[in-house]
Amino acid sequence: MKGMDSQKTKASISILGDAFIDISCHLHDKHNEPSANNDGDEEGGVVLVVGGDTRLNRPIQMTAGGSGTNTATYLSFFIKNFENDAQNKDDEDETSQETESDDDAAPPNNSDGDNSPPNNEEDLTDVTFQSAFNESEYYGQLLMEQATQCGFKLINCQSTSTKPLSSKTVTPTDDECKDQDHHSMQSSTPSSTGHCMALLDPSSGTVERTTFTHLGTLQTFKASHTVLHELTNIHSLNPSFQIHHHHIHVSGFYNLPKFQNGSLRKRLKLIRETRRARCNSDHILTTTSSLAPRYDTTEEWDGGLLKVLPQVDFLILSLLEAVNILHLKGINVEEYTVKDGPLTQAMLFLQLANLFAQYSSQSFIIITIGKKGAVALHNGHIVSMAEPPIVLDEDSIVDSTGAGDAFCSGFLFAAMKWRKEQNYADCGEIGSSRDGVKMESWLRAVKEGMKWGVVAGTAACLKQGASTVSTPKEIKHLMSQVKDYGLEKYRRRCRT
């Protein structure tokens, strides 16, 4: 395709995943020990009375949540505030910027003194979130308010009305979706939006979170219910965009029973094939995908996830999730990440890398390891490491809920920003050599994604709430403290 290397790329991200309403009950105020016979009238904590009535010092909070909602929230924040920023220039000018009297008054996307044009909304990456919820009830309306406030497009794949209550919420019509499964879902009796009650107790120094979850509409949400045209069509008719890259992120796989056992695999394959078939002399459509499984409350750790892996470019999960999905026995995750040295950690990571490579040698496996940061694996090798920009301990962590979703968002933001800035000939698609992919180029995207991921995850730990975003200034400050934790340094630590 002539002239393709000189054309702009239009990037878009679709999140397919779980949407919940989080109902949070805080049993104690952190760092205040509960007093005996505390009835909630005095300062400090309260003791849970099993079978009785417990008074709370803080109001019960109801917020939009779920892995999919949190990821869309964080991702929209990063795109809005950082997509057009030249981060290296931000780092170089940080000291001088802090001395400027109008620093705090500057808009998040200011040019910081360079000649870059202001953000053009069409140039920014689109974020769309497809889930299933009951928009006629209060829970569903909270989700739609979250989408409007954060600026992402919300698509309800189980609609109970034909008129969206939010300008950012889309209800699929008959013309837009001809999938029989989708219509059968619409015609079924609507159930409640998924919701999760959480008891949060930080009295032990770290926030202990006990949850009670009702899947509601997510129980019957199938991968085939997703609106296909949103996932396969180009997102801009602007002729200056000749390359159209779309990223599909599946969030909360284990909270979506009907996405499992082959349903998601078929959908992802169909999306890729459809987009490839629509390439022509004017437009080239590329696709990448990622998946965040989250904790499996059934403790089965299956659902055919490993069979989906060949269709997934980035599997993003915690070390605990990785060990369970591969059904490795006798491994104490805490000992490997906290007590044992880097050599033992490296042995475990290499074991995981080789096992995952047996299912897909092309997939990047991104594993978060709590306070230690994250590691990236590919084709049996450790390819990148990242440490948090600051030390995370009991004194600094306010609430780690949602840190995994924040990491996902930071990683995807940086990786897709990198992809958007590349020529097609330099990167192509991940997944097969027939696409002309240059894997070394994508390794740079992974390294950048790891850096932003640990910053986003760290920032989330410093805030109360699963989807509470930081300010752009706070993110820039953390970015300035990120250490270049290269593999050579890690190998030296292992040898010693």
C-alpha positions in Angstrom: 0.0 0.0 0.0 1.7 3.1 -1.2 2.3 5.9 1.1 1.2 4.0 4.1 4.2 4.8 6.2 3.5 8.5 6.0 -0.1 8.3 7.1 -1.5 8.9 10.6 -2.9 6.2 12.7 -6.4 6.3 14.3 -6.3 4.3 17.5 -9.3 3.0 19.4 -9.7 0.7 22.4 -12.8 -1.4 23.2 -13.1 -2.9 26.7 -15.4 -5.9 27.0 -15.9 -6.7 30.6 -17.6 -6.6 34.0 -19.5 -3.6 35.4 -20.5 -3.7 39.1 -21.7 -1.3 41.7 -19.4 -1.4 44.7 -21.1 -1.0 48.1 -18.3 -0.4 50.6 -18.5 -0.6 54.3 -15.4 0.6 56.2 -15.2 -1.2 59.6 -12.2 0.9 60.9 -10.4 4.1 60.2 -6.8 3.2 59.2 -4.2 3.6 62.0 -6.8 3.9 64.7 -7.1 0.8 66.9 -10.7 -0.3 67.7 -11.6 0.4 71.3 -13.5 -2.0 73.5 -17.3 -1.6 73.4 -17.1 1.0 70.7 -20.6 1.7 69.6 -19.5 4.0 66.7 -20.0 7.3 68.6 -16.3 7.8 69.4 -13.3 8.2 67.2 -11.5 5.1 66.0 -12.8 1.8 64.7 -15.7 -0.5 65.3 -15.9 -4.2 65.8 -18.0 -6.4 63.5 -20.7 -8.0 65.5 -21.6 -11.3 63.9 -25.3 -11.9 64.3 -25.8 -8.4 65.6 -25.9 -4.8 64.6 -22.7 -2.9 63.9 -22.5 0.9 63.7 -20.1 2.5 61.2 -18.2 5.7 61.7 -18.1 6.4 58.0 -21.1 6.4 55.6 -21.7 3.3 53.4 -20.4 4.3 49.9 -22.0 3.2 46.6 -19.8 3.7 43.5 -19.4 2.4 40.0 -16.9 -0.4 39.9 -15.9 -3.7 38.4 -12.7 -4.4 36.6 -14.1 -3.2 33.3 -15.5 0.1 34.7 -12.3 0.8 36.6 -10.1 0.1 33.5 -12.2 2.4 31.3 -12.1 5.1 34.0 -8.3 5.1 34.4 -7.7 4.7 30.7 -9.8 7.7 29.8 -7.9 9.7 32.4 -4.5 8.8 30.9 -5.6 9.5 27.3 -7.1 12.8 28.2 -4.1 14.1 30.1 -1.1 12.4 28.6 -1.6 11.1 25.1 -0.3 14.2 23.4 2.3 15.0 26.0 5.9 14.5 25.1 6.8 12.7 28.3 10.6 13.0 27.9 10.2 16.8 27.6 8.0 16.8 30.7 10.8 15.1 32.7 13.4 17.5 31.4 11.4 20.6 32.1 9.9 19.4 35.4 12.2 21.4 37.6 11.7 24.6 35.7 7.9 24.1 35.5 7.6 23.8 39.3 9.1 27.3 39.6 6.5 28.9 37.4 3.8 30.7 39.3 1.0 29.5 37.0 2.0 25.8 37.0 -1.1 24.6 38.8 -3.3 26.8 36.7 -2.0 25.2 33.4 -4.4 22.8 31.8 -3.4 19.1 31.9 -2.8 19.0 28.1 -0.8 22.2 27.9 2.1 22.3 25.5 4.7 23.0 28.3 6.3 25.6 26.1 6.7 23.6 22.9 5.0 24.2 19.6 2.6 21.3 19.7 -1.0 22.1 18.7 -3.7 21.6 21.3 -5.4 18.2 21.5 -7.7 17.5 18.7 -10.5 15.2 20.0 -10.5 13.1 16.9 -6.7 12.5 17.2 -7.2 11.1 20.7 -7.7 7.4 21.2 -11.3 6.4 21.5 -12.4 4.4 24.6 -15.5 2.3 24.4 -16.8 0.0 27.2 -19.2 -2.8 26.4 -20.9 -4.6 29.3 -24.3 -5.7 30.5 -26.4 -3.9 33.1 -30.0 -2.8 33.8 -30.2 0.8 32.9 -33.7 1.2 34.2 -32.6 0.8 37.8 -30.4 3.1 40.0 -27.4 0.8 39.8 -27.4 1.1 36.0 -27.8 4.8 36.1 -24.7 5.1 38.3 -22.7 3.3 35.7 -23.9 5.7 33.0 -23.1 8.7 35.1 -19.6 7.3 35.5 -19.2 7.0 31.7 -20.4 10.6 31.2 -18.1 12.1 33.9 -15.0 10.2 32.7 -15.7 10.6 29.0 -15.8 7.0 27.7 -18.5 5.5 25.5 -20.6 3.0 27.4 -22.5 0.3 25.4 -25.2 -1.7 27.2 -25.3 -5.2 25.7 -28.4 -6.0 27.6 -30.9 -3.2 27.0 -34.2 -2.7 28.9 -35.1 0.5 27.1 -34.7 1.9 23.7 -33.7 5.4 24.8 -30.2 5.8 26.4 -30.3 7.9 29.6 -26.8 9.3 28.8 -25.3 10.9 25.7 -22.3 8.6 26.2 -24.4 5.5 26.6 -25.4 3.5 23.5 -28.3 1.1 23.2 -27.8 -1.3 20.2 -30.6 -1.2 17.7 -31.9 -3.9 15.4 -29.9 -2.5 12.5 -26.7 -2.3 14.5 -26.7 -5.8 15.8 -28.3 -8.8 14.0 -26.9 -11.4 16.4 -29.7 -13.8 17.5 -28.0 -14.3 20.8 -28.1 -10.5 21.4 -31.8 -10.3 20.8 -32.5 -13.3 23.0 -30.7 -11.4 25.8 -32.7 -8.3 25.2 -36.0 -10.1 25.3 -35.2 -12.1 28.5 -36.5 -10.8 31.9 -34.0 -8.2 33.0 -32.1 -8.9 36.2 -30.3 -6.5 38.5 -27.0 -4.9 37.5 -24.1 -6.8 39.1 -23.2 -5.5 42.5 -20.6 -6.2 45.1 -20.7 -5.5 48.9 -17.3 -5.1 50.4 -16.3 -5.0 54.0 -13.0 -3.1 54.3 -11.0 -3.5 57.5 -7.5 -1.8 57.6 -7.0 -2.4 61.4 -4.3 -4.9 60.7 -2.2 -2.4 58.8 -3.2 -3.4 55.3 -6.8 -3.2 54.0 -8.5 -6.6 54.4 -11.4 -6.8 51.9 -14.2 -9.3 52.2 -16.6 -9.2 49.4 -20.1 -10.6 48.6 -20.8 -10.5 44.8 -24.0 -10.9 42.8 -23.3 -11.2 39.1 -26.8 -10.1 38.0 -26.9 -9.3 34.3 -23.3 -10.5 33.9 -24.4 -14.0 34.6 -25.9 -14.2 31.1 -23.7 -11.8 29.2 -22.1 -13.7 26.3 -19.2 -12.7 24.1 -21.5 -12.9 21.1 -23.7 -10.2 22.7 -21.1 -7.6 22.1 -21.8 -5.1 19.3 -19.7 -6.4 16.5 -19.7 -3.3 14.2 -18.1 -1.3 17.1 -15.3 -3.8 17.2 -14.7 -4.2 13.5 -15.4 -0.9 11.7 -13.1 2.0 11.4 -13.7 4.8 14.0 -13.0 7.8 11.8 -13.8 8.8 8.2 -11.1 11.4 8.2 -9.1 10.7 5.1 -5.9 11.6 6.9 -6.2 8.4 8.9 -5.2 5.5 6.7 -4.1 3.1 9.4 -6.8 2.2 11.9 -5.7 0.3 14.9 -8.2 -1.3 17.3 -7.3 -2.9 20.6 -9.7 -5.2 22.4 -9.3 -5.6 26.1 -11.3 -8.3 28.0 -11.6 -7.4 31.6 -12.8 -9.6 34.4 -12.8 -12.9 32.4 -13.7 -15.0 35.5 -16.7 -12.7 36.3 -18.1 -13.5 32.9 -19.2 -17.1 32.9 -20.6 -17.0 29.3 -17.3 -15.6 27.9 -15.7 -18.9 28.9 -15.3 -22.3 27.3 -14.8 -21.1 23.7 -17.2 -18.2 23.4 -14.6 -15.5 23.8 -12.1 -17.3 21.6 -14.6 -17.4 18.7 -15.4 -13.7 19.1 -11.8 -12.6 19.1 -11.0 -14.7 16.0 -14.1 -13.3 14.2 -13.0 -9.7 15.0 -9.5 -10.2 13.6 -10.7 -12.0 10.5 -13.4 -9.4 9.8 -11.0 -6.5 10.2 -8.3 -8.1 8.0 -10.9 -8.7 5.3 -11.9 -5.0 5.3 -8.4 -3.8 4.5 -8.1 -2.0 1.1 -6.0 0.4 -0.8 -7.3 3.3 1.3 -7.4 1.8 4.8 -5.5 -0.8 6.6 -7.0 -2.2 9.8 -4.8 -3.7 12.5 -5.8 -5.4 15.7 -4.3 -6.3 19.1 -6.0 -7.8 22.2 -5.4 -8.2 25.9 -7.1 -10.1 28.7 -7.2 -9.6 32.5 -8.7 -12.7 34.1 -9.1 -11.4 37.7 -9.7 -13.7 40.7 -11.8 -16.8 40.1 -14.2 -17.1 43.0 -15.2 -20.6 41.9 -11.5 -21.7 42.5 -11.6 -23.8 39.3 -9.2 -21.5 37.4 -10.2 -22.9 34.0 -13.0 -21.7 31.7 -10.8 -22.5 28.7 -8.6 -19.5 29.3 -5.4 -21.1 28.2 -7.1 -22.0 24.9 -8.0 -18.4 24.3 -4.3 -17.4 24.7 -3.4 -17.7 21.0 -5.9 -15.0 20.3 -4.5 -12.7 23.1 -1.5 -10.5 22.6 -1.1 -9.4 26.2 -2.3 -11.5 29.2 -2.2 -9.2 32.2 -2.6 -10.9 35.6 -1.2 -11.1 39.1 1.3 -13.7 40.2 -1.4 -15.5 42.3 -3.6 -15.7 39.2 -0.8 -17.0 37.0 0.1 -19.8 39.5 -3.5 -20.8 39.8 -4.3 -20.8 36.1 -1.3 -23.1 35.4 -2.4 -25.2 38.4 1.0 -25.1 40.0 0.9 -26.8 43.4 2.9 -26.1 46.5 4.0 -22.5 45.6 3.6 -19.9 48.3 3.2 -16.6 46.3 4.1 -14.4 49.3 7.4 -16.2 49.9 8.5 -15.9 46.3 7.7 -12.2 46.1 8.7 -11.1 49.6 11.0 -13.5 51.5 13.1 -15.2 48.9 15.8 -13.6 46.8 15.9 -12.6 43.1 17.3 -16.0 42.0 14.3 -17.9 43.3 12.0 -15.3 41.7 13.8 -15.7 38.4 13.4 -19.5 38.5 9.7 -19.1 39.1 9.3 -16.5 36.3 11.2 -18.7 33.9 9.0 -21.6 34.8 5.9 -19.5 34.2 7.3 -18.2 30.9 8.0 -21.7 29.6 4.6 -23.0 30.6 2.6 -20.1 29.1 4.7 -20.4 25.9 3.5 -23.9 25.4 0.0 -22.4 24.8 1.1 -19.4 22.8 4.7 -18.4 22.0 3.6 -15.0 20.6 1.7 -13.8 23.6 3.3 -11.4 26.1 2.6 -12.4 29.7 2.5 -9.4 32.0 2.6 -10.4 35.7 2.1 -8.0 38.6 4.0 -9.0 41.7 2.4 -6.6 44.3 4.8 -4.3 46.1 7.7 -5.5 43.9 6.2 -4.2 40.6 5.8 -6.3 37.5 7.6 -8.7 35.1 7.0 -9.3 31.4 7.5 -12.8 29.9 7.5 -13.8 26.2 8.2 -17.1 24.4 9.9 -18.7 27.5 12.0 -15.6 28.4 11.9 -12.7 30.9 11.9 -9.6 28.7 11.2 -6.7 31.0 11.0 -5.8 34.7 9.6 -2.7 36.4 9.7 -1.6 40.1 7.2 0.9 41.7 8.6 4.4 41.7 8.3 4.6 45.5 8.5 2.1 48.4 5.0 0.7 49.1 4.5 -0.4 52.7 1.8 -0.5 55.3 2.3 3.2 56.1 2.1 4.4 52.5 -0.7 2.2 51.1 -4.1 3.7 51.6 -6.2 1.2 49.6 -4.8 -1.3 47.1 -8.3 -2.1 45.7 -8.3 -1.5 41.9 -4.5 -1.3 41.7 -4.5 -4.2 39.2 -7.0 -2.4 37.0 -4.9 0.8 37.2 -1.8 -1.1 36.1 -3.7 -2.5 33.1 -4.8 1.0 32.1 -1.3 2.4 32.4 0.2 -0.4 30.5 -2.4 -0.3 27.7 -2.2 3.5 27.4 1.5 3.5 26.9 1.7 0.5 24.7 -1.1 1.8 22.4 0.3 5.3 22.4 3.6 3.7 21.1 1.6 1.7 18.5 -0.1 4.9 17.3 3.2 6.6 16.7 4.7 3.8 14.6 4.5 3.2 10.9 2.7 0.0 9.9 5.9 -1.4 8.4 7.7 -1.1 11.7 5.2 -3.1 13.8 2.3 -4.6 12.0 0.3 -6.9 14.2 1.4 -9.2 17.0 0.5 -12.9 16.7 2.0 -14.2 13.5 5.1 -13.7 11.4 2.9 -13.6 8.4 1.9 -10.1 9.5 5.4 -8.9 9.2 5.6 -8.1 12.9 8.9 -6.9 14.3 8.8 -8.3 17.8 11.7 -6.2 18.9 9.7 -3.1 18.2 6.8 -4.4 20.3 9.3 -5.1 23.1 9.9 -1.3 23.3 6.1 -0.9 23.7 6.0 -3.4 26.5 8.9 -1.7 28.4 7.1 1.6 28.1 3.8 0.0 29.2 5.5 -1.6 32.2 6.7 1.8 33.4 3.3 3.5 33.1 1.7 0.4 34.6 3.7 0.5 37.8 3.1 4.2 38.1 -0.6 3.8 37.7 -0.8 0.9 40.1 1.3 2.8 42.7 -0.9 5.9 42.3 -4.0 3.8 42.9 -2.6 2.5 46.2 -2.3 6.0 47.5 -6.0 6.8 47.1 -9.1 5.5 48.7 -11.5 3.7 46.3 -11.0 1.4 43.4 -11.6 3.9 40.7 -10.3 7.1 42.3 -7.8 8.7 39.8 -4.9 10.8 40.7 -4.1 14.3 39.4 -1.9 14.7 36.3 0.7 16.4 38.5 0.8 13.4 40.9 1.3 11.1 38.0 4.1 13.2 36.5 5.8 13.3 39.9 5.7 9.5 40.2 6.9 9.1 36.6 10.0 11.2 37.4 10.9 8.7 40.2 10.7 5.6 38.0 14.0 3.7 38.0 15.3 2.1 34.8 15.2 -1.4 36.1 16.7 -3.2 33.1 17.2 -6.9 32.7 21.0 -6.6 33.1 20.5 -5.3 36.6 18.1 -8.1 37.4 20.6 -10.7 36.1 23.4 -9.2 38.2 21.2 -9.5 41.3 20.5 -13.1 40.4 24.3 -13.9 40.0 25.1 -12.4 43.4 
